[in-house]
Amino acid sequence: MTRLDAETVLAAAAQWVWVPDEAVKTETDDFLLIAYPSYYSSPTQVPRTDSGRSAAELLAEVRARTEELGRGRVEWRVDDRTRPADLESALLAAGAVVNEELLVLARPLAGWEAPPTEVDVRRVVDHETLEDWHHVQTSVFGGTRPDDSAFEVELERGAAQVRSGTGMSVVGYLDGSPVGAAGVSLVDGWARLWGGSTLPEARGRGVYRAMTSARAAWAREHGATSALVKGRVDTSAPILGHAGFTAYGEERWYLLDV
């Protein structure tokens, strides 16, 4: 399989930040702070830091801004390209703990062969499938179902993405029961695979891999040439490795109390 250029993959991964209309974004020359709706599993995040200022100054400013938003904690993304270089050690000294370790993985979509599966993968297209999607997501990652108004907005936004060929969500079913959920977004030829989750009792039966294959096929049909995913080191990353993905880098997310 053709190996992708590492710099291109890591640049695409660094640009991967989702800011829905209902989020509050604080962007400075030094960092990006996003306050998502409170029902999200990780409602307050710093997905980008690139600064010549001291780590102590940045921690103080982000903590203050997070508190102004009425949030009590923030998740902060760090990788080998993060500046200042001592931010990670400063986070640890401030009492932050590692909340998630991810590998940045990618592969070309050409030559993808989907294995046989007993999993029924369905697109999220109506109230029932979106309810099933949230059931799996909140069971695995936490958070809560959005209220009815936000639910309707999400349903219409998903339908618009499918119509435009820019993204979709899927639910994986075994014996008619929803056991997996995932999504894909198409950006600049990349299929960003996100949110892959499987209920504990259904793991080991190919649910995650079936949803990955379904998303890859859809993305290829809509013009994507490569797939990009940030997989958890101890769960999805090994599955993705067996599916032909190569690891190009690592991200660590720290949870910091304000």
C-alpha positions as CSV (number, residue, x, y, z in Angstrom):
1,M,0.0,0.0,0.0
2,T,1.2,3.5,-0.8
3,R,2.4,5.4,2.2
4,L,1.1,8.9,2.5
5,D,3.4,11.9,3.1
6,A,3.7,12.3,6.9
7,E,3.8,16.1,6.8
8,T,0.6,16.2,4.7
9,V,-1.1,13.9,7.1
10,L,-0.1,15.8,10.3
11,A,-1.1,19.1,8.7
12,A,-4.5,17.7,7.9
13,A,-4.8,16.4,11.4
14,A,-3.9,19.8,12.9
15,Q,-6.6,21.5,10.9
16,W,-9.2,19.1,12.1
17,V,-11.3,21.2,14.5
18,W,-15.1,21.2,14.5
19,V,-17.0,24.3,15.7
20,P,-20.8,24.0,15.3
21,D,-22.9,27.1,15.2
22,E,-24.1,26.5,18.8
23,A,-20.5,26.5,20.2
24,V,-18.8,29.6,21.6
25,K,-15.3,30.0,20.1
26,T,-12.5,32.1,21.6
27,E,-9.6,32.4,19.2
28,T,-6.4,34.3,19.8
29,D,-3.0,34.3,18.2
30,D,-1.9,31.8,20.9
31,F,-4.8,29.3,21.3
32,L,-8.3,28.2,20.3
33,L,-10.8,27.6,23.1
34,I,-14.2,26.1,22.3
35,A,-17.2,25.9,24.6
36,Y,-19.5,23.3,23.2
37,P,-23.1,22.8,24.5
38,S,-23.1,21.2,28.0
39,Y,-24.6,17.9,26.8
40,Y,-21.3,17.1,24.9
41,S,-19.1,14.5,26.5
42,S,-16.1,17.0,26.4
43,P,-17.8,20.4,26.4
44,T,-14.8,22.7,26.8
45,Q,-11.6,22.2,24.8
46,V,-8.4,23.8,23.7
47,P,-7.6,21.9,20.4
48,R,-4.9,24.3,19.3
49,T,-1.9,26.0,21.0
50,D,0.8,27.8,19.1
51,S,2.5,30.5,21.1
52,G,5.8,32.2,22.0
53,R,4.4,33.1,25.4
54,S,5.2,31.2,28.5
55,A,3.2,28.1,29.5
56,A,2.3,29.7,32.8
57,E,0.8,32.7,31.1
58,L,-1.3,30.6,28.8
59,L,-2.6,28.4,31.6
60,A,-3.6,31.4,33.6
61,E,-5.4,33.0,30.6
62,V,-7.2,29.8,29.5
63,R,-8.3,29.1,33.1
64,A,-9.7,32.6,33.4
65,R,-11.5,32.5,30.1
66,T,-12.9,29.1,30.9
67,E,-14.2,30.3,34.2
68,E,-15.8,33.3,32.5
69,L,-17.7,30.8,30.3
70,G,-19.1,29.1,33.4
71,R,-17.1,25.9,32.9
72,G,-15.2,24.2,35.7
73,R,-12.7,22.2,33.6
74,V,-11.1,22.2,30.2
75,E,-9.6,19.5,27.9
76,W,-6.3,20.6,26.3
77,R,-4.7,19.0,23.3
78,V,-1.0,18.5,23.1
79,D,1.3,17.0,20.4
80,D,4.9,17.1,19.4
81,R,4.3,20.4,17.4
82,T,2.6,22.3,20.3
83,R,4.3,25.5,21.4
84,P,5.5,26.4,23.9
85,A,7.4,23.1,24.2
86,D,7.0,23.0,28.0
87,L,3.2,23.3,27.9
88,E,2.8,19.6,28.6
89,S,5.0,19.7,31.7
90,A,3.2,22.8,32.9
91,L,-0.2,21.1,32.5
92,L,1.1,18.2,34.6
93,A,2.5,20.5,37.2
94,A,-0.8,22.3,37.4
95,G,-2.6,19.0,38.2
96,A,-3.9,18.1,34.8
97,V,-4.3,14.4,34.1
98,V,-4.2,12.5,30.8
99,N,-7.7,12.0,29.6
100,E,-7.1,10.5,26.2
101,E,-4.2,9.2,24.1
102,L,-4.7,9.1,20.4
103,L,-2.8,8.0,17.3
104,V,-3.1,10.0,14.1
105,L,-3.7,7.3,11.5
106,A,-4.3,7.5,7.7
107,R,-4.5,5.4,4.6
108,P,-5.4,5.8,0.9
109,L,-9.0,4.8,0.1
110,A,-8.0,3.1,-3.1
111,G,-7.8,-0.7,-2.8
112,W,-10.0,-0.8,0.4
113,E,-11.6,-4.3,0.7
114,A,-14.5,-4.6,3.1
115,P,-14.5,-7.9,5.0
116,P,-17.7,-10.0,5.3
117,T,-19.8,-9.0,8.3
118,E,-22.9,-9.8,10.2
119,V,-23.2,-6.1,11.2
120,D,-26.1,-4.1,9.6
121,V,-24.7,-0.6,9.1
122,R,-27.4,2.1,8.5
123,R,-27.1,5.8,7.8
124,V,-28.6,8.2,10.3
125,V,-31.6,9.6,8.3
126,D,-34.5,9.9,10.7
127,H,-35.5,10.3,14.4
128,E,-35.1,6.6,15.1
129,T,-31.6,6.2,13.8
130,L,-30.4,9.4,15.5
131,E,-31.9,8.3,18.8
132,D,-30.0,5.0,18.4
133,W,-26.8,7.0,17.5
134,H,-27.0,9.0,20.7
135,H,-27.8,6.0,22.8
136,V,-24.5,4.4,21.7
137,Q,-22.4,7.5,21.9
138,T,-23.6,8.6,25.3
139,S,-23.2,5.0,26.6
140,V,-19.6,4.8,25.5
141,F,-18.3,8.4,25.7
142,G,-20.7,10.0,28.3
143,G,-22.6,13.2,27.9
144,T,-26.3,13.3,27.4
145,R,-28.9,13.4,24.6
146,P,-29.5,17.0,23.4
147,D,-32.9,18.5,24.2
148,D,-35.6,18.2,21.5
149,S,-34.8,21.5,19.9
150,A,-31.1,20.8,19.6
151,F,-32.0,17.2,18.4
152,E,-34.0,18.6,15.5
153,V,-31.2,21.0,14.6
154,E,-28.8,18.1,14.6
155,L,-31.1,15.9,12.5
156,E,-31.5,18.6,9.8
157,R,-27.8,19.4,9.8
158,G,-27.0,15.7,9.2
159,A,-29.5,15.5,6.4
160,A,-28.0,18.6,4.8
161,Q,-24.5,17.1,4.9
162,V,-25.8,13.9,3.3
163,R,-27.5,15.8,0.6
164,S,-24.4,17.8,-0.1
165,G,-22.1,14.8,0.1
166,T,-20.0,16.4,2.8
167,G,-20.7,14.0,5.7
168,M,-22.9,11.4,7.3
169,S,-23.3,9.4,10.5
170,V,-24.0,5.6,10.8
171,V,-25.3,3.2,13.4
172,G,-24.2,-0.4,13.5
173,Y,-26.8,-3.1,14.5
174,L,-26.5,-6.7,15.6
175,D,-29.7,-8.7,15.6
176,G,-31.7,-5.5,15.2
177,S,-30.2,-3.7,18.2
178,P,-28.0,-0.6,18.0
179,V,-24.5,-1.4,19.2
180,G,-22.2,1.0,17.3
181,A,-22.1,4.6,16.1
182,A,-19.7,6.7,14.1
183,G,-19.4,9.6,11.6
184,V,-17.5,10.8,8.6
185,S,-16.8,14.3,7.2
186,L,-15.3,15.1,3.9
187,V,-12.8,18.0,3.8
188,D,-10.3,18.7,1.0
189,G,-10.2,15.2,-0.2
190,W,-9.9,13.7,3.2
191,A,-12.4,11.4,4.9
192,R,-12.3,12.4,8.5
193,L,-13.5,9.3,10.4
194,W,-14.8,10.3,13.9
195,G,-16.9,9.2,16.8
196,G,-16.4,5.5,16.4
197,S,-17.9,3.7,19.4
198,T,-19.2,0.2,20.2
199,L,-21.1,-0.9,23.2
200,P,-18.9,-3.1,25.5
201,E,-21.1,-6.2,25.1
202,A,-20.8,-6.1,21.3
203,R,-17.0,-5.7,21.1
204,G,-15.0,-8.3,19.3
205,R,-17.7,-8.9,16.6
206,G,-16.4,-6.6,13.9
207,V,-18.8,-3.6,14.6
208,Y,-16.2,-0.9,14.5
209,R,-14.5,-2.3,11.4
210,A,-17.8,-2.7,9.6
211,M,-18.7,1.0,10.3
212,T,-15.2,2.0,9.2
213,S,-15.6,0.2,5.9
214,A,-19.1,1.6,5.3
215,R,-17.8,5.1,5.9
216,A,-14.8,4.6,3.7
217,A,-16.9,3.3,0.8
218,W,-19.3,6.3,1.1
219,A,-16.4,8.8,1.2
220,R,-14.7,7.2,-1.8
221,E,-18.0,7.5,-3.8
222,H,-18.1,11.2,-2.9
223,G,-14.6,12.0,-4.0
224,A,-12.4,11.5,-1.0
225,T,-9.0,9.9,-1.7
226,S,-7.6,9.3,1.8
227,A,-9.0,8.5,5.2
228,L,-7.8,10.2,8.4
229,V,-8.7,9.1,11.9
230,K,-7.6,9.8,15.5
231,G,-7.8,6.4,17.2
232,R,-7.6,5.6,20.9
233,V,-4.3,3.9,21.5
234,D,-5.8,1.0,23.5
235,T,-9.1,0.4,21.6
236,S,-9.6,1.5,18.0
237,A,-6.0,2.1,16.9
238,P,-5.2,-1.7,16.8
239,I,-8.3,-2.4,14.7
240,L,-7.4,0.4,12.3
241,G,-3.9,-1.0,12.0
242,H,-5.4,-4.3,10.8
243,A,-7.5,-2.3,8.3
244,G,-4.4,-0.9,6.6
245,F,-4.0,2.4,8.5
246,T,-0.5,3.7,9.3
247,A,0.3,5.8,12.4
248,Y,1.9,9.1,11.7
249,G,1.8,10.9,15.1
250,E,0.2,11.1,18.5
251,E,-2.1,13.4,20.4
252,R,-2.6,13.6,24.1
253,W,-5.6,15.3,25.8
254,Y,-5.2,16.6,29.3
255,L,-8.1,17.4,31.7
256,L,-7.5,20.5,33.7
257,D,-9.6,21.8,36.5
258,V,-10.2,25.5,36.5
